[in-house]
Amino acid sequence: MSAADLVSVVEPPAPLALGRIALFLDLDGTLAPIAPRPDAVGYEPRRSRLLERLIGALDGRLAIVSGRSLADIDRILADVHPVVSAVHGLVIRTAEGVATSTVDPRQLDRARQVLGAFAARDPGLLVEDKEISLALHYRLAPACEPEAVRLVEGLAAELGWEFQPGRAVAELRPPGPDKGDSVRRLMATAPFAGAVPVFVGDDITDEDGFRAAAELGGFGVVVGARRDTLASYRLKDVAAVLDWLERPLS
Ligand SMILES: [Mg+2]
């Protein structure tokens, strides 16, 4: 992405025309407010009913695209089981089944020990073990941020893995697909193929999704405060996203 491609968008998107689009939705900060700890996000009936109705109206052309693990996404959505790109695209679930990027989990053993020892220092630190990646959360221990970031960056360099920064989280993940690759991969298969992709998200990693959606004839919707982005439209918060997604169903 070059700086020339980035614009600070302000306009909200028009109401969705569900007949020809495919929806790619980030979870945290998009469909759920950012919580102090990742496990503080739980089942919310309005969200799950909305997703269920959208999946029906879109003939299945809806995917959740998140950095969370598949099990965690299923815990939060409870009784609705959409197509999912989990752990930043390292795990994909379609109607055909679950495909996981090949990673030797033993590679993470040392990093698990190092991060566990670091997190034991402060009750505000939390290591989220996604089996094929490790996320160090420091939202409740903001003073630890510089050291947390340095530690995960160092482990990434040592392993030849990637350091993935997030919102008050530093993650160690194997090299592999990003959220844009998930969009391209799903758009090449039924029931997504031929639709117009719309990607909605709030994270820096969602910029890859915005770019992929635009390249495939669709567009991105950034959620949150104004920032330079590849998205074409902006919604100000989670409530605005839910209202916008509910409008074409009413
Ligand atoms: Mg997010």
Residues whose N, C-alpha, C, O or C-beta is under 5 A from the ligand:
A	BS01	MG	D26 L27 D28 G29 T30 D202 D203
